[in-house]
Amino acid sequence: MATKSPRVTVVLEEPLYRWLRRTARTRCVSISCRLRDLVREAFELHEDRYWVKKAEARLRTFDRKRALRHGRVWG
């Protein structure tokens, strides 16, 4: 059967697998769906950390004297 979504095979330690199966049952979803949701959540956290680092770097170089005022930008 052809599918549009790519597939991934993951090998888990037994305790982790039992936890994953238990949380999937609790949420009434398949193990695959639960794992997909966890990967999405991890991706979002990783992305958030990336943007926080970028923002902190920009904040270190911010100079209020050189910054443009609201009226000047939106005029």
C-alpha positions in Angstrom: 0.0 0.0 0.0 1.5 3.3 -1.0 1.6 6.2 1.4 2.2 9.9 1.2 4.0 10.1 4.6 7.6 9.0 5.0 8.2 6.1 7.4 10.9 5.8 10.1 11.9 2.8 12.1 12.9 3.4 15.7 14.5 1.0 18.1 13.6 1.7 21.8 14.7 0.3 25.1 12.0 -1.8 26.7 11.1 0.7 29.5 10.8 3.5 27.0 8.6 1.4 24.7 6.3 0.5 27.7 6.0 4.2 28.6 5.3 5.2 25.0 2.6 2.4 24.7 1.1 3.4 28.0 0.9 7.1 27.1 -0.6 6.3 23.7 -3.3 4.2 25.3 -4.1 6.9 27.8 -4.6 9.4 24.9 -6.4 6.8 22.8 -4.0 7.1 19.9 -1.6 4.7 18.2 2.0 4.5 19.3 3.0 5.9 15.9 0.8 9.0 16.4 2.0 9.5 19.9 5.6 9.3 18.8 5.0 11.7 16.0 3.4 14.2 18.5 6.4 13.8 20.8 8.8 14.5 17.9 6.9 17.6 16.9 7.0 18.8 20.5 10.8 18.2 20.7 11.2 20.0 17.3 9.3 23.1 18.6 11.4 23.2 21.8 14.6 22.9 19.7 13.3 25.7 17.4 12.5 27.9 20.4 16.0 27.5 21.8 17.4 28.5 18.4 15.4 31.7 18.2 16.1 32.6 21.9 19.8 32.4 21.1 19.4 34.6 18.0 17.3 37.1 20.0 19.9 37.3 22.8 22.7 37.9 20.3 20.8 40.7 18.7 19.9 42.2 22.1 23.6 42.3 23.0 24.3 44.5 20.0 21.2 46.7 20.3 21.9 50.4 20.7 18.9 52.4 21.7 20.5 55.6 20.4 20.7 54.2 16.8 17.3 52.5 17.0 14.5 53.9 14.8 11.4 55.3 16.5 7.9 54.0 15.7 6.8 57.1 14.0 9.9 57.1 11.7 9.3 53.5 10.6 5.5 53.6 10.2 5.4 57.3 9.4 
